[in-house]
Amino acid sequence: MVDPEVNESVGLFRCLWLGDWLTGLPLLKKAKTESIVVVADQEVAGGMASELAAKWWTLSEDLPLIYRDRAIERSVYHYKQALPLLKGKGIGGGGIAVIGLGWEFCVGGGFGVGW
């Protein structure tokens, strides 16, 4: 697709709604929004999990409401990938707390709604 706006819409739908990262990320690399392009480029290049987690979390704040929870889920996915690398680096109890949109997730322990 040539239209960056269409690439962004279809890419977000495929990645965040369908979970189809294989076909969605190439579209997001050609998206209209620069922050989405940066995250997609890093995803494809296999960027550092902790950086990707932070970028997806930040990006979630600017996405349409329908995709916010899914972007935060992607952020949590990357935080879980980063956890083994972060243990012993000054994180109390070996966990990372992520709080947002009415739910809390502690990478070292699980999640719950309304905590």
Secondary structure by P-SEA (a helix, b strand, c coil): cccaaaaaaaaaaacccccccaaaaaaaaacccaaaaaaaaaaaacccaaaaaaaaaaaaaacccccaaaaaaaaaaaaaaaccccccccccccbbbbbcccccccccccccccc
